Amino acid sequence: MSESSGRPAGTAGRSGGQDASRESAAAAVLASERQRPRWPDGAHCAVMLSFDLDGPALWLDEDPGVWHRPRAFSLGAYGPWRAMPRILRLLDRHGAAASFFVPGWVAETWPQAVRAVAEAGHDLGHHGYLHELFYGRPLAEQRDILIRCSAIFRNVAGVTPAGFRTPSGDAAAETFELLEELGIGYSSSMRGDDRPYRWVLNGRSSDLIEIPARWELDDFPQFGYNDDPPAATGGDRIASLTGTLGNWRREFDGYYSRGLCYVLIMHPQVIGTPGRMLALDGLLAHIRSRPGTWLATGSQIAQWWRRVSPP
């Protein structure tokens, strides 16, 4: 045995090469972690406030019986009908831009809410037609959904959706090639980073930007609840408002300290109650109090990332 390496003599060259490769990979990971993202005008971190305006579509695709359950239907309708005016007023008061991902059926059913989003200068993004699960759905059907919803948004609000968030939490691998084909500029569907990145499609770095988020920064696992149909199945009932907003605030402080991209996922039917809106107001005040915080839409973040992160 070699005393210096602990490896049998005669294998040092091969194992040494493997060790060097591992050390090089580890060094690259550490260098990537230490390298802070660049943000416009020397901003310290980026914040993307996002809202999934699901309405009753959250359940309709999986359980059409919701059409005949007024109580469950009304729980979803609370978002576009009652909560949206509060949310838009809050964003306006803080001078904050946001991104809204809206199923096409919701845009058809509550067009005034979607027009208000566009008129306020916020992003509108794809979220299926009836909140369909894209994973396992034929690519032709996915294409039809996206094309149909683009036409709905143009008709309702005069805009073409700039981004995409997969409904129900997953998508097929081919979905992202389809997004690029249709000229959709960004996705906010994945969970594996706290910085934007370019999608690698068919072995090449594309112009499709992913702006990942995290479950702990999603209001539905914390507060979302319905008994029939059950949602969210297997989740806690119902998280502490003080604890959750405290977690979100501490997470923001962590993202800020490292110069990352903080993405909140909220659902108007969930976050839009009076007490939660008051707590969100406090969180936005805290975010606004930190110098060099860039509050931006998904489109703005994606455009910036293409500029500073070449293929």
Protein Blocks (a to p, Z undefined) as FASTA:
>chain_A
ZZklopaehilmmmmmmmmmmmmmmmmmmmmmmmccddehhiabdcddddddfkjmlmmm
mmmmlmmmmklmmmmmmmmmmmmmmmmmmmmmnopacdddddfklmmmmmmlmmmmmmno
pacddebjnopafehpafklmmmmmmmmmmmmmmmnopacfbdcdehhiacfklmmmmmm
nopabdcfbfkbcbdcdddeehiacfbdcddddfklcfklmmgccfbdcddehiacdddf
klmmmmmmmmmmmmmmnopacdddddfklmmpmklmmmmmmmmmmmmmpghiacddfklm
mmmmmmmmcZZ
